Amino acid sequence: MLEHLRPTAAALALFTLLTGVAYPAAITAVARLAFSARSAGSLVLRDGAVVGSALLGQPSSDPGRFWGRPSATTPLPDDATASTGSNLGPTNPALLDAVRARIAALRAADPGTARPIPVDLVTASASGLDPDISPAAALWQVPRVARARGLPEERVRALVEARVEPPLLGLFGAPRVNVLRLNLALDRLLP
C-alpha cells in the first residue's frame, strides 16, 4: 500500500506546483507584459491619484455629472462587493416599480425634459457595475449637465460625441461612452 501512496503524493505535489503556482504565475506574467493597464485593473488617474477604474461604474447623483446605469444593489450602491443583477423578469411587478421609480427620479432631476428616456438609464446592468452607457443615454443628460455646470449645451454635446467608443473591431457590441472618463473630461473642461 505504501508503494502506491508515495507516487500519488509526488504526483499531487507536482500537479499542485504546476497548476497552482507555475501556470498562474506564467499567465499573470504574460498578461502584465501584453496588457499591463488592463491586468492592473484599468485604473484611471487624475493628477497622479487613482480616481476609479474604467471597468467599474460609480454611482453619482450630482446634477453636474453624467450618471451611469442604475445598480441592482440599491441598498449598497457604493459597495462593489455587492455586485449582482436584479434577477427580475420582464413580467415581475417589482421590475416595473423599480423602472417607474427611476423614471420619476430622472424626470425630477431634469423636469424640463420631456424626451423619452433611454432604456439603459432606467434598467440595471447584469453586474450592477456597468461602466458604460449608450451614446443616447449620455446625450439625454446633456441639458441637465450643461445647465448645472453653466456651459453651453453644444459644448457638452461635443464632449460626449468625442468620447463615443465604437464597437470592438467595428463588429462586436454597440457604441458606448465610459461614464468615468466622460466625467473626468467634463472636469477638465470646467472643474
Beta strands, then each sheet from edge to edge (+ up, - down):
strand 1: 43-46
strand 2: 49-53
strand 3: 132-133
strand 4: 164-165
strand 5: 176-178
sheet 1: 1+ 2-
sheet 2: 3+ 5- 4+
end
